[in-house]
Amino acid sequence: MLPASLARVRACRWIVPGGWALLGPEPWPRWRQSIGTQAGGLRAEKGGSESKEVSVQRAQRGETLLSAARQVKEAGRDFTYFIVVLVGIGVTGGLFYVIFKELFSSSSPSKIYGHALEKCRSHPEVIAVFGESIKGYGEATRRGRRQLVSHVEYMKDGLRHMRLRFYIEGSDTSKRGTVHVEVKENPEGGRLEVRYIFVDVDTYPRRTIVIEDNR
């Protein structure tokens, strides 16, 4: 038989702060165990909240990296478009320059060809041989097209020279001729001036018609 005081101790309840009720003769170990369980729960809750915060921070960092990568990609694309536009402008400007030089420059093959053809059209001997409505044309290509004019440029005595050759025919289609032209750079003004223009009659009777000779 246990003493009555010990029996009362075994039968009593121990109430500690926080609402925990402990039974039995050995309350302190159970009390410590209850406190440890509650602390573990608090640590688990704290760990869960910290894990959520870390996840949110990682998500925000990932969104920031994606946004930066998107901006870099868009900037690279805009730069590529800018380069393409600049190249297009350069090519277009080069084409306009070539066209302007060919059409309006006094030293272009087209201008020299036009000048020589007008000389042939107004020359009495050429009209007498070939007839009216004299037209000019260039070398025939493989596709049957006739180039405007065949020409070659070269330097002599430090001055630019150019030779041209094209063909003419008039209303008398049985007559054809080859026109030879040479121009030379003027050392003072830099312009190309005619040295000679003459026409070889390619049909019978063959002869050469000198239109201009400044050699």
Salt bridges, closest charged atoms under 4 A:
GLU118 OE2 - ARG121 NH1 3.14
GLU125 OE1 - ARG207 NH1 3.49
GLU139 OE2 - ARG165 NH2 2.73
GLU153 OE1 - ARG160 NE 2.95
GLU169 OE2 - LYS135 NZ 3.55
GLU169 OE1 - ARG176 NE 3.32
GLU182 OE1 - ARG163 NE 3.11
GLU182 OE2 - ARG195 NH1 2.87
ASP200 OD2 - HIS180 NE2 3.16
GLU212 OE1 - LYS119 NZ 3.75
ASP213 OD1 - ARG215 NE 2.98
